[in-house]
C-alpha cells in the first residue's frame, strides 16, 4: 500500500486503540503508523501511547515481522548482490567485555565470506563496538554507504555505525523508548535489531543472545523467547538465522574497556587470549562460515576458523580493514600505540577462598565510572581506561591477592570503581558449580537445512 493511500485509510488513534485492546494490527496499519511517524506526521505522545500498549499487550509473530519490515524499509536497504560471496553478519544483545565482533569480522572474511557489520555504541553498562574501534588511532566508523561498500569489496569486511539512511524509524523509536520505559519489550527489541541488520543486505545472521547478571535479559527463559522471536522474524523475511544463548554472569575474556579490549582482540587473532573468548569466537565463526557456504558442517567451520587464526590470515585481514578505514594498522604489531591510562592499581581480595560469583553488570558500571562508557548520551568516552580481571569465577584466590587491575586517569573515579569491584566479587570457601558458556542453540529451519 502506498503511503498516500494508507494516510487516507487509517488514523493513529485507531491503531493505538486496537493495540490497547489486544486486537491484532494488520501489516498495512503498521506500515502506515511507522511511515507517518518517520515523516513527522504522528506526534511523539501518540507513538508513546502505542509503545506502552505494545509493552503491556505484546505482539503476534505476524505483527512483529510487519513492524520489522516497516522499520527496515523506512530507509535505505543496501543492495550487495554484486558481491559474489554470501553476506553474513553477527549480532550480540550486549554484555561486559564482549569484543567478539572485532575478532569475527576479519576471521570470517579471511574464509571468503563477506561481513558487512553495522554496529552501535555503548549502552548503559555494556560496551559498544564502535567505541572499541575508535580507540584504534584514526579508525573511521562514520563511512558513507558508498565508502562502506568499497571497503567491503576490498577486504571482505567493514565495520561502521548506523548511517542516516539506514532504518531512520529505528532511531526515532529508540529515542522515544528510552524515555518512556518501553525499552524492555522483546517485540520492540527484536524489530530494532532485525531492521538494522537486515538493512545491511545480508543473506544470513548469527545472533549471540546473552543471559545473566551482565545481560539485558537476566533470565534464561526471557533470553530464549527473544532469540526465538528474532530467528522466526528473520526467517519470515527470507534470511537464514541462528541464535546462540550464551552466559553473561561474568565478563567475557579478562579485559573490559575500549583500548584494552582491542588488545585482547589482537591476542586472540594471534592465537592466544583467554579461553572463554576464544571458545565463543570459534563457535560463532563456525556457524557464520557454515551459513556463508565456506564450510559444509559446523565442525569443519570450527576447524577452518582455528586454522585461519593459526596461519595469521585473520590477523592480516584485521590489519587490512583498519588501514582501509583510516586507522593505524601498526597497532597489530605494537599494542602500545593504543591509548594508555596514566595509572594502574590493583584490587585486592579481602580474604582467601574461591571466586564464587561476579556481579557482572556492576563490573561494567565500574568501567563506565572510570570514563570507559557513557552515563549520559552527550558524555565523551576515555578509550584508555578499564579493568583487567586476574581471576574468573571458580578460581582460587589468596588473601590480598589481586582480583583485578584498574587502568585509570582520575583518582576519585578509580576509588569508586575499586569499591564497586570489591562489592561485586563474592569469595567462598568452596568452588562454585561450573556454568556452561554456551547454554542453548535455536536454529532456524533454513539454517538447519543449509
C-alpha positions in Angstrom: 0.0 0.0 0.0 1.4 3.4 -0.9 1.8 6.0 1.9 -0.8 8.3 0.4 -3.4 5.5 0.3 -2.5 4.5 3.8 -2.9 8.0 5.2 -6.4 8.3 3.8 -7.4 4.9 5.2 -6.0 4.9 8.8 -5.9 7.1 11.8 -3.2 6.9 14.6 -5.9 6.8 17.4 -7.4 3.7 15.9 -4.1 1.9 15.7 -3.4 2.8 19.4 -6.9 1.6 20.5 -6.6 -1.7 18.7 -3.2 -2.5 20.3 -4.6 -1.3 23.7 -7.4 -3.8 23.3 -5.2 -6.7 22.2 -6.6 -6.7 18.6 -4.0 -7.8 16.0 -2.9 -5.0 13.8 -2.7 -5.6 10.0 0.5 -5.2 8.1 -1.0 -2.1 6.3 -1.9 -0.5 9.7 1.7 -1.0 11.0 3.2 0.3 7.7 1.0 3.4 7.9 1.9 4.1 11.6 5.7 3.7 11.2 5.8 5.6 7.9 3.7 8.5 9.2 5.8 8.8 12.4 9.1 8.7 10.5 7.9 11.6 8.3 6.8 13.6 11.4 3.0 13.3 10.8 2.2 11.5 14.1 3.4 13.2 17.3 5.6 11.6 20.0 2.8 11.5 22.5 0.6 9.2 20.3 3.5 6.9 19.5 4.4 6.8 23.2 0.9 5.6 24.0 1.3 2.9 21.3 4.7 1.8 22.5 3.3 1.4 26.1 0.4 -0.6 24.6 2.9 -2.9 22.8 4.9 -3.3 26.1 1.7 -4.3 28.0 -0.2 -6.3 25.4 2.7 -7.8 23.3 2.6 -8.5 19.6 1.9 -11.5 17.5 4.6 -13.0 15.3 3.0 -11.5 12.2 2.8 -8.1 13.8 6.5 -8.3 14.9 7.5 -9.3 11.3 5.4 -6.4 9.9 6.9 -3.9 12.3 10.5 -5.1 11.5 9.7 -4.8 7.8 8.2 -1.3 8.1 11.2 -0.1 10.1 13.6 -1.8 7.6 12.0 -0.1 4.7 11.8 3.3 6.4 15.2 4.0 4.9 17.8 2.5 2.5 18.3 -1.2 2.2 21.8 -2.0 0.9 22.0 -4.0 -2.3 25.1 -6.0 -2.1 24.1 -8.6 -4.7 27.1 -7.5 -6.8 29.4 -9.2 -4.3 29.8 -12.8 -5.3 30.3 -14.0 -1.7 27.5 -14.7 0.7 26.9 -11.9 3.1 26.7 -13.0 6.8 26.7 -10.8 10.0 26.6 -11.5 13.7 24.8 -9.5 16.4 25.2 -9.6 20.2 22.5 -8.4 22.5 25.2 -6.8 24.7 27.4 -7.7 27.6 30.5 -6.8 29.5 33.9 -7.5 27.8 32.1 -8.7 24.7 34.5 -7.9 21.9 33.7 -10.8 19.6 32.6 -8.7 16.6 36.2 -7.3 16.3 37.5 -10.9 16.1 34.7 -12.3 13.9 34.6 -9.7 11.1 38.2 -10.3 9.9 38.2 -14.0 10.8 35.1 -14.8 8.8 36.2 -12.5 5.9 39.5 -14.4 5.7 37.4 -17.5 4.8 35.9 -15.7 1.8 32.6 -14.8 3.4 31.6 -11.1 3.2 30.8 -9.5 6.6 29.0 -6.1 6.4 28.8 -5.0 10.0 26.8 -2.0 11.2 27.3 -1.7 14.9 26.4 0.5 17.9 27.9 2.5 20.7 28.0 1.6 24.4 24.6 1.4 26.1 24.3 1.6 29.9 26.8 -0.9 31.4 27.6 -2.6 28.1 30.4 -1.6 25.8 29.9 -0.6 22.2 31.7 -2.0 19.2 32.1 1.5 17.7 33.7 2.8 20.8 36.2 -0.1 20.8 37.1 0.5 17.1 37.5 4.3 17.7 40.2 3.5 20.3 42.4 2.5 17.3 44.0 5.8 16.3 42.4 7.3 13.2 39.8 4.5 12.7 36.7 5.9 11.0 33.4 4.3 11.8 31.4 7.1 10.0 31.8 6.0 6.4 29.1 6.9 3.9 27.4 3.9 2.3 29.5 4.1 -0.9 32.7 4.0 1.1 31.4 1.2 3.3 30.7 -0.8 0.1 34.2 0.0 -1.3 35.9 -1.3 1.9 33.7 -4.4 1.9 34.6 -5.1 -1.7 38.3 -4.6 -1.0 38.8 -6.8 2.1 35.5 -8.7 2.7 34.6 -6.9 5.9 33.7 -3.4 7.0 32.5 -2.1 10.4 30.6 1.2 10.7 27.9 2.9 12.7 24.3 3.3 11.6 24.0 5.9 8.8 21.3 8.5 8.5 19.9 6.5 5.5 19.5 3.2 7.3 16.4 2.4 9.4 15.6 6.0 10.4 12.4 4.8 12.1 14.5 2.8 14.5 16.5 5.9 15.6 13.3 7.8 16.3 11.5 5.0 18.0 14.6 4.0 20.1 15.0 7.6 21.4 11.3 7.5 22.4 11.5 4.1 24.0 14.5 5.2 26.1 12.4 7.9 27.8 9.0 6.2 28.0 10.0 3.0 29.9 9.4 0.7 26.9 13.0 -0.4 26.1 12.4 -3.9 27.6 9.7 -5.1 25.2 11.1 -8.2 23.4 9.0 -7.3 20.3 10.4 -3.8 20.1 13.9 -5.1 20.8 13.5 -7.7 18.0 12.2 -5.1 15.5 15.0 -2.7 16.4 17.8 -5.2 16.0 16.5 -7.0 12.9 15.5 -3.9 11.0 19.1 -2.6 11.2 20.8 -5.9 10.5 18.6 -6.8 7.5 19.2 -3.3 6.0 22.8 -4.5 5.5 21.8 -6.6 2.6 22.9 -9.9 4.3 21.9 -13.4 3.4 22.3 -14.9 6.9 22.6 -13.8 10.5 24.1 -15.4 13.6 22.7 -14.0 16.9 24.5 -14.1 20.3 21.8 -13.6 22.9 23.3 -13.0 26.3 21.7 -14.0 29.6 22.9 -13.5 33.2 23.8 -10.7 35.5 25.6 -8.7 32.9 23.0 -9.0 30.2 19.8 -7.0 29.5 18.0 -10.4 29.6 18.8 -11.6 33.1 16.5 -14.6 32.9 17.3 -17.5 30.6 13.7 -18.0 29.6 13.4 -14.3 28.6 16.6 -14.7 26.5 15.3 -17.8 24.8 12.0 -16.1 24.0 13.8 -13.1 22.4 16.1 -15.5 20.5 13.2 -17.5 19.1 11.4 -14.2 18.2 14.4 -12.9 16.2 15.0 -16.2 14.5 11.4 -16.6 13.4 11.3 -12.9 12.3 14.4 -13.3 10.2 13.2 -16.4 8.6 9.8 -14.8 7.7 11.9 -12.2 5.8 13.8 -14.9 3.9 17.1 -15.0 5.8 19.0 -17.9 7.3 19.1 -17.2 11.1 20.6 -19.0 14.1 20.8 -17.9 17.7 23.2 -19.0 20.4 22.2 -18.2 24.0 25.4 -17.6 26.0 26.3 -16.9 29.6 27.0 -13.3 30.8 27.2 -14.0 34.5 30.8 -12.8 34.3 32.6 -10.6 31.8 33.7 -12.3 28.6 37.5 -12.5 28.5 39.7 -10.7 31.0 39.7 -7.1 29.7 36.9 -4.5 30.0 37.4 -1.1 28.4 37.8 0.1 24.8 41.6 0.0 24.1 42.1 -2.9 26.5 39.5 -4.9 24.6 41.3 -4.2 21.3 44.5 -5.6 23.0 42.6 -8.8 23.8 41.2 -9.0 20.2 44.7 -8.9 18.8 45.8 -11.5 21.3 43.0 -13.9 20.1 43.8 -13.2 16.4 47.5 -14.0 17.2 46.4 -17.4 18.6 46.3 -16.5 22.3 43.8 -14.7 24.5 41.5 -16.1 27.3 39.9 -19.4 26.8 36.2 -18.3 27.1 36.6 -15.6 24.5 38.5 -17.9 22.1 35.9 -20.6 22.5 32.9 -18.3 21.8 34.6 -16.7 18.8 35.3 -20.1 17.3 31.7 -21.2 17.8 30.2 -18.1 16.3 32.7 -18.1 13.4 31.9 -21.8 12.7 28.2 -21.0 12.3 29.0 -17.9 10.2 31.2 -20.0 7.9 28.6 -22.7 7.6 25.7 -20.3 6.8 28.1 -18.4 4.4 28.8 -21.6 2.5 32.5 -21.7 3.4 32.2 -25.0 5.3 29.9 -28.0 4.8 29.5 -28.6 8.5 29.8 -26.5 11.7 32.6 -28.7 12.9 34.5 -28.0 9.7 33.8 -24.3 10.2 35.3 -24.5 13.6 38.5 -26.2 12.4 38.9 -23.8 9.5 38.5 -20.8 11.8 41.2 -22.1 14.1 43.5 -22.6 11.0 42.9 -19.1 9.8 44.0 -17.8 13.2 47.0 -20.1 13.4 48.1 -19.1 9.9 48.0 -15.3 10.6 45.4 -14.7 7.8 42.7 -13.5 10.2 45.1 -11.0 11.8 46.3 -9.8 8.4 42.6 -9.2 7.4 42.1 -7.2 10.6 45.2 -5.1 9.6 43.8 -4.6 6.1 40.4 -3.4 7.4 42.0 -1.0 9.9 44.1 0.6 7.1 41.1 0.9 4.7 39.1 2.6 7.4 41.9 5.2 8.0 43.1 3.5 11.3 46.8 2.9 12.3 47.5 -0.8 11.2 50.7 -0.8 13.3 48.6 -1.5 16.4 48.7 -5.1 15.3 52.4 -5.2 16.0 52.8 -2.6 18.7 49.8 -2.5 21.1 51.3 0.4 22.9 50.1 2.6 20.0 46.7 2.2 21.6 45.6 4.8 24.2 47.3 4.1 27.6 45.9 5.1 31.0 48.2 7.1 33.2 48.0 4.9 36.2 47.3 1.3 37.2 46.2 0.0 40.6 45.3 -3.5 42.0 42.0 -4.6 43.6 43.0 -7.0 46.4 40.9 -9.9 47.7 39.8 -9.3 51.3 40.1 -13.0 52.1 41.2 -16.4 50.8 38.9 -18.8 49.1 37.3 -19.2 45.7 35.8 -16.6 43.5 32.2 -17.8 43.7 30.4 -15.1 41.6 30.8 -11.7 40.0 28.0 -9.2 39.7 28.8 -8.7 36.0 26.6 -5.6 35.5 28.5 -3.8 38.3 31.8 -4.5 36.7 30.5 -2.9 33.5 29.3 0.0 35.6 32.7 0.3 37.2 34.2 0.7 33.7 31.6 3.5 33.0 32.6 5.2 36.2 36.2 5.2 35.1 35.2 7.0 31.9 35.1 4.0 29.7 31.4 4.4 28.9 28.6 7.0 28.9 26.5 7.9 31.9 24.7 10.4 29.7 24.3 10.4 25.9 26.5 13.5 25.5 29.4 12.1 27.6 32.7 11.5 25.9 34.5 8.2 26.3 38.0 7.8 27.6 39.4 4.9 25.5 42.4 4.3 27.7 40.7 3.3 31.0 39.3 0.0 32.0 39.6 -3.2 34.1 41.8 -6.3 33.7 40.5 -9.3 35.6 43.1 -11.6 37.1 40.6 -14.1 38.4 37.5 -15.6 36.9 34.6 -17.5 38.6 35.8 -20.7 40.1 39.5 -19.6 40.5 41.2 -20.0 43.9 42.4 -16.7 45.4 44.7 -15.9 48.3 44.1 -13.1 50.8 45.4 -9.8 49.4 46.0 -11.4 46.0 44.9 -9.2 43.1 41.4 -9.9 41.7 41.7 -7.2 39.1 43.8 -4.2 37.9 42.2 -0.8 37.3 43.6 1.4 34.5 42.6 4.9 35.3 43.3 8.7 34.8 41.3 10.0 37.8 41.9 9.0 41.5 38.3 9.7 42.7 36.9 7.6 39.8 39.3 4.8 40.5 38.3 4.7 44.1 34.6 4.5 43.3 35.3 1.7 40.7 37.5 -0.2 43.2 34.8 -0.2 45.8 32.2 -1.4 43.3 34.5 -4.2 42.1 35.1 -5.4 45.7 31.4 -5.4 46.3 30.8 -7.3 43.1 33.0 -10.3 43.8 31.9 -13.0 46.2 34.6 -15.1 47.8 33.5 -18.5 49.2 35.2 -21.4 51.0 34.2 -23.9 48.3 34.3 -23.6 44.5 31.0 -22.9 42.7 29.4 -25.3 40.2 30.8 -24.7 36.8 28.5 -23.0 34.3 28.4 -23.6 30.5 29.4 -20.7 28.3 27.1 -21.9 25.5 23.7 -22.6 27.1 21.4 -23.3 24.1 21.1 -23.1 20.3 18.0 -22.0 18.4 18.4 -22.9 14.8 16.0 -21.7 12.1 14.8 -24.2 9.6 16.7 -22.7 6.7 19.9 -22.5 8.7 19.4 -26.2 9.7 19.0 -27.3 6.1 21.8 -25.2 4.7 
